[in-house]
């Protein structure tokens, strides 16, 4: 049976978002906190639509990017394209956005409305890049990363001061084989990046485009159970 959620707008450390809390959860119970960052051209409502499909109780915060896109929606950083069609972006702008996001995530953990027992940071597409960087900026506070149809920022490795600090991290990477926006090589590059680190990587490819399908949702739910209830998963 899908979980039902109450929704409320939030502004945490200057960043707008939506807080979703399961209505059937004990108010005194500490739940995993899932923080999500949307993709380019979407907004804070986009990934909030996933909430009813998660099979374990979670508190969820969906943040919204501060930048407007030319065709509507929001972004975490600007995108451009080379004459070859290859996507490009300003690495400093990406890192600045991630540092701002990390401050809002940190503030969420100390907010009296949340009683998180662990932190999962995730995102889709451009939001996956922000989620990855947040996890590297604050590895001591991040337990797991959920990275969907994303791309590795070129200078991401420079944030790693101590690889051993990532040993506790569980990482889910999912990507579509037919993704026309961020081709599958981006998912495979992410796989190789995380394989070189001591984090616990779960990697999947799917017969889909730039999206989240039912098969991926099923794998996400299995992974969420493993990382949030390890003693109860056979």
PyMOL commands that set and color helices and strands:
alter all, ss='L'
color gray80, all
select helices_A, chain A and resi 47-53+91-110+126-137+156-159+163-166+184-195+214-228+230-232
alter helices_A, ss='H'
color red, helices_A
select strands_A, chain A and resi 5-12+15-22+32-37+58-63+67-68+74-75+80-81+87-88+118-124+144-148+170-176+200-206
alter strands_A, ss='S'
color yellow, strands_A
deselect
rebuild
show_as cartoon
